[in-house]
């Protein structure tokens, strides 16, 4: 059985769309769990009632107060009983064969299967592919983590997980920025991840541009990077790989973090002079990391 966790809050139209996609999956042995994060209007419950009358696979829970997105996601996972689990956001889309195609690719060494993905810009109806790391060619823990850090795809968290494997990975008390990437690295450090060659999932964007959703925002920076770095360092350090490989992965991790810092913070808070100096120093640090990476891997490609 596959458990599908649907978090929702004040998005009845999105919830209806998600339920249409999930209830029409060709793989029918489903447990569909909805957690309403204390929506302020009754429309969410009305949408659920529409589907409850004709689909006994649906389980509905309403939080008495808003517990935040992270705890709502965790609540859904804790309620799941299936062999496999997936989160289904109420702004995304799935082909009818999404679950069936993913289930078919699982084996004893695989804990996550992701299809090819794309972005759907609903205002313009344009679509952009989401580039995924080529994990099917990776045969070692080092190769898997390296491939992801060079081509990180946070949306992979919305693939299909083996629930027992994911269980030990979500035993945390709080979230942080880039948590989805940190979780993927933790999964890659412990097992295989397969990429289905079919394009079966679309991440929906309802605005004209993608907006970063920071865990917390301060006057100094839009996002916080240290928790992600520390969590991912732990995954790397505990991996069964050589010291040299760990050093290379740490370089890639710092480059990934620095590149995101430059991208997300360069225009934040009108970029005062000390921020410009800080960004220039990070760019220099990035170049130093790239040099170290080339020394460790002679002839290695630039990953900065």
ABEGO torsion letter per residue (X at the ends): XBBBBBBBBGBAAAAAAAAAAAAABABABBBBBBBBBGBABAAAAAAAAAAAAABAABBBBBBABBAEAAAAAAAAAAABABABBBBBBAABBBBAAAAAAAAAABBAABABBBBBBBBBBAAAGBBBBBBBBBAAABABAAAAAAAAAABBBAAAAABBBBAAAAAAAABBABBBBGAAAAAAAAAAAABBBBBBABBABBBBBABABBBBBBABBBAABABBAAAAAAAAAAAAAABBBBAAAAAAAAAAAAAAAAAAAAAAAAABGGGBAAAAAAAAAAAAAAAAAAAAAAAABBGBBBAX
